[in-house]
Amino acid sequence: MGKSSLSKVHRYSMHFKATAVRLSELPNVLIQDVAEYLGIDWANPVFP
């Protein structure tokens, strides 16, 4: 059997994840803005 038909799944480092959380916890900062800054497609998040 071949590869899964799921689209490419990104694996992010612990440092990247910690940075994303830290930025999202800043006052007056939207998660969508953090996602855009980090280059994450928040419109179609993937939660494994």
N, C-alpha and C positions, 0 to 999 in steps of 0.2 A: 504494500500500500504506500502511496506517495505522501508528500507533506500535507499538513492540514490546510484546509481552504481558508483559514482565518488570515486576515491581513497581517502585515509585519507587526510583531509585538516588540516594544522597546523595553529594554532593561536599563534602569537608571541606577547609578551608584548611590551609596548611602549619603555621600557628600551632596550630591545633586538633590536628593530627597530632602535632606535637612535644610538646604538653602531654600527650597520651595516652601517648606513649612514656615521657616523663619520669615520669609518675605510675605507670606499670606497672613501672618499674625500681626503685621504692622498696622497701625491705625489708619483708617481711610484708604486702605488698599484693597481692591477687588481681586478675587481669585482669577477672574478672566484676565486681568492686567498682568498678574504674575505669570500665568500660563503663556500669554503672548510674549512677555519678556524672556521667558525660558525656552520659547520655541515649541511649546506643547499645544497640540490641537485639542483644546478644551471642548470644542463643539462635539467631539466624538471620542470621549475618554474611554479607555479600556481598563477594566478592573479584573485582573486574573484571579 
